[in-house]
Amino acid sequence: MPVRTALTDMLHLSCPVIQAPMAGGGDTAELVAAVSNAGGLGSIGAAYLTPAQILERASAVRALTTRPFGINLFAPTPSARTGAQQIEAAIEYIVPYYRELGLAEPQPPTSASIGFDDQLSACLETDAALFSFTFGSLSHDTVERIRSQGKLVAGTATTVREAEALAATGVDVIMAQGSEAGGHRGTFASEFESAMVGVMALVPQIAETVPIPVIASGGIMNGRGIAAALALGACGAALGTAFLACPEAGVSEAYKKAIFSATEDETRITRAFSGRPARGIVNRMIRDYASVPEKILPFPLQNSLTRPLRNGASSQGRTEFLSLWSGQGVRMARRIPAAELVARLESELIAAIDALSALRH
Ligand SMILES: Cc1cc2nc3c(=O)[nH]c(=O)nc-3n(C[C@H](O)[C@H](O)[C@H](O)COP(=O)(O)O)c2cc1C
């Protein structure tokens, strides 16, 4: 018998599993569609895509599946003031890395963004069933506009206070992001350090406080983890790192190798790559910047400053300059196709629930 939850009912899934959105190339149309075809929910991380690219990616997914899928953006964040001197110092610090890779000198970074409103309009033109976002909250009117297009809306919370703020704007679902999670912290209403709450503590406190369904994410890699999330009061789990390890994921082979050789104590939160705290596998760039935090510009300037370096490093297979986003469950990553991963997650989930029930005999 399949496992039925509020999530599987809302989105007509056969398994309460979401492939977490992963902006930056990880979540290819092939990965998203494979997860959706297997009965989970694939998601497009559209934060770095232009409106035209959003429409293109969504049609590429639609060409591969008739099943529901999700789409995700970064909520607009207030831009920090940065002085010319600070920018100059940040460029000066990064120049040797550019030279080491034989790249052209770094250009002054820009905070120009693609424009949330245009991205959102493109997302609304797609037939994604779930619209999710991170880094902030949206106005009640914006949430209503998305819902009026027949989409469910999910906001990301790393504390109970954030979950309450999101629920007050009318979102349908809370994505509870524990401190184990790979990639950027969604924190928007606290100091990020105090919002490093693990899934075990975060999910039940949100589930008991807000009256809407909660999805757990962070360090969940197998069916046992999903069963634990359900026991904590979630209606499903969103997995990022687990799906990044699949052959369909669009990250370089060097990145995947780093995932397969990393252990749970080898990830760390860093601002080095983008200016926003994010969890990745420790490498030279993270170690170097740890001792010079004043050389890191705020998001999105640091992201813009390091982008050509990361692209160059990726094509040269130099993982010491790559943002190797990964969660703390990294040791449990499996190199299997996404459809097989969803099937295994489902059978492991059922086995874990049965094993717990058997404890009563
Ligand atoms: C490579 C990567 C990129 C990510 N990009 C996004 C994103 O664009 N939007 C978002 O809401 N979350 C993003 N996340 C966070 C995930 O949604 C999720 O919280 C996280 O992957 C869960 O932890 P796990 O990796 O341990 O499964 C990203 C995570 C990773 C690993």
The ligand as a Tripos MOL2 file, in Angstrom:
@<TRIPOS>MOLECULE
LIG
   31    33     1     0     0
SMALL
NO_CHARGES

@<TRIPOS>ATOM
      1 C1         23.1480   22.5690   -5.1030 C.3       1 LIG1
      2 C2         21.9970   23.1020   -4.3200 C.ar      1 LIG1
      3 C3         21.2950   24.1980   -4.8130 C.ar      1 LIG1
      4 C4         20.1840   24.6930   -4.1060 C.ar      1 LIG1
      5 N1         19.4560   25.7190   -4.6500 N.ar      1 LIG1
      6 C5         18.2720   26.0840   -4.0600 C.ar      1 LIG1
      7 C6         17.3830   26.9900   -4.7060 C.ar      1 LIG1
      8 O1         17.6430   27.4700   -5.8090 O.2       1 LIG1
      9 N2         16.2480   27.3240   -4.0760 N.ar      1 LIG1
     10 C7         15.8880   26.7810   -2.8490 C.ar      1 LIG1
     11 O2         14.8240   27.1040   -2.3320 O.2       1 LIG1
     12 N3         16.7230   25.9280   -2.2160 N.ar      1 LIG1
     13 C8         17.8830   25.5510   -2.8000 C.ar      1 LIG1
     14 N4         18.6950   24.6300   -2.1810 N.ar      1 LIG1
     15 C9         18.3130   24.1030   -0.8590 C.3       1 LIG1
     16 C10        17.3390   22.9280   -1.0380 C.3       1 LIG1
     17 O3         16.0870   23.4180   -1.4410 O.3       1 LIG1
     18 C11        17.1480   22.1120    0.2550 C.3       1 LIG1
     19 O4         16.8280   22.9710    1.3220 O.3       1 LIG1
     20 C12        18.3780   21.3080    0.6080 C.3       1 LIG1
     21 O5         18.9710   20.7210   -0.5160 O.3       1 LIG1
     22 C13        17.9960   20.2120    1.5990 C.3       1 LIG1
     23 O6         19.1340   19.6430    2.1730 O.3       1 LIG1
     24 P1         19.9100   18.3650    1.5570 P.3       1 LIG1
     25 O7         20.7340   18.8900    0.4620 O.co2     1 LIG1
     26 O8         20.6880   17.8710    2.7160 O.co2     1 LIG1
     27 O9         18.8690   17.3930    1.0730 O.co2     1 LIG1
     28 C14        19.8130   24.1160   -2.8530 C.ar      1 LIG1
     29 C15        20.5390   23.0250   -2.3710 C.ar      1 LIG1
     30 C16        21.6070   22.5140   -3.0790 C.ar      1 LIG1
     31 C17        22.3400   21.3070   -2.5290 C.3       1 LIG1
@<TRIPOS>BOND
     1     1     2 1
     2     2     3 ar
     3     2    30 ar
     4     3     4 ar
     5     4     5 ar
     6     4    28 ar
     7     5     6 ar
     8     6     7 ar
     9     6    13 1
    10     7     8 2
    11     7     9 ar
    12     9    10 ar
    13    10    11 2
    14    10    12 ar
    15    12    13 ar
    16    13    14 ar
    17    14    15 1
    18    14    28 ar
    19    15    16 1
    20    16    17 1
    21    16    18 1
    22    18    19 1
    23    18    20 1
    24    20    21 1
    25    20    22 1
    26    22    23 1
    27    23    24 1
    28    24    25 2
    29    24    26 1
    30    24    27 1
    31    28    29 ar
    32    29    30 ar
    33    30    31 1
@<TRIPOS>SUBSTRUCTURE
     1 LIG1         1 GROUP 0 **** ****
